[in-house]
Amino acid sequence: MKTQSQPSRRQFIKQTASASVLAITPAIWSKNISLIGLKPKEKMGIALVGLGYYSGQVLAPALQETENCYLAGVVTGTPEKEKVWAEKYGIKDQNIYNYETYDQIADNDDIDIIYVVLPNSMHAEYVIRAAKAGKHVICEKPMASSVEECEAMIKACEDNNRKLSIGYRMQFEPHTQEIMRLGQEKVFGSVKLVNAGAGYREARADHWKLNQEMGGGAMMDMGVYALQAARYVTGEEPIAVTAQSFTTRPEIFTEVDETTMFQLEFPSGALANLHTSFGMGMNYLNVTAEKGWFKLDPFSAYGGIKGESKNGPIDFPQINQQAAQMDGQAMSVMEDKPMQVPGEEGLRDMRVVEAVYRAIESGDQEKV
Ligand code: NAD
């Protein structure tokens, strides 16, 4: 748990400012100068909030491979996990928090970035509290449960002069970056049609992903990958949506969508025909352009991304996507540069997700 042996960053700023020892400006601090010797920190300390599947199985192992950041702390509501994580990853006692002591991270100079990996309905509260604690924030996808929440999260980070990024790992992946280039630079002419599907079979009937209040549903969970692909391939924002929802397991999908098909229209006239599901495994992206085609299959799996275009294979090294993502985000913080995938990117997706749910309800085309 948190103990306080050294002056906090805030206390240090207050003390030095009042004594006029050193003119430390917020700009200097935003470049992450460490207290000792005022040397820039070589690595950003990340604290994971919520130690479930993604933190435990994927992000913490990835943080053993990162160069610009490391696992400095954790926030958990489960006391038994504290010891396990401390021993496994050598986390200091004073860098382990629970949901009650969370806001005290404000006084912890080891932690530069808070990474929120909680159920979707909890993202907004924990991102806003992180920003108020003076920390930069990474938030898992989908950004939140509503557009309103996304806007409040962006505002909280702006008000506190903190950076906010969404855990959209594919935008850091080389095959994905290549198909973004092929689409946005119109290498095969204008994109005409994007077909994509992302799904897996969710068998945990009691999981929060099947609970609407917790921000569950296939569209929220896997649908955002297909939606992201349509947006980053075209480089455009959809203007209108139609959508249909289906279930083969009505006994467990009582609140959220199991399978959703959604169709997007873009300003250029490009179309997207997208699917997502908690009932079936699928992962593919096919793009038809004026003078050619390109595809990734799979396009958003953790590894093994494979691509091809009309001109031949799209072949790049396989990387640890999460390590690349967190290294990129840490570098943006260290260099005080804009995040590659800022909060606005999550907000734009949430506008479409809300339109998809409206279209399922109305059966009509809905404007975004
Ligand atoms: P999970 O259920 O395995 O973990 C959630 C954690 O939150 C658990 O440790 C749980 O104890 C904690 N928690 C705190 N309060 C809770 C509450 N009221 N109800 C339920 N759990 C509570 O979920 P996960 O699969 O790790 O997903 C977490 C987030 O990460 C989600 O936003 C999800 O979309 C995202 N995610 C992203 C990827 C990716 O590839 N980017 C992959 C998996 C999950």
Residues whose N, C-alpha, C, O or C-beta is under 5 A from the ligand:
A	BS01	NAD	G50 L51 G52 Y53 Y54 S55 V117 L118 P119 N120 E140 K141 P142 G167 W208
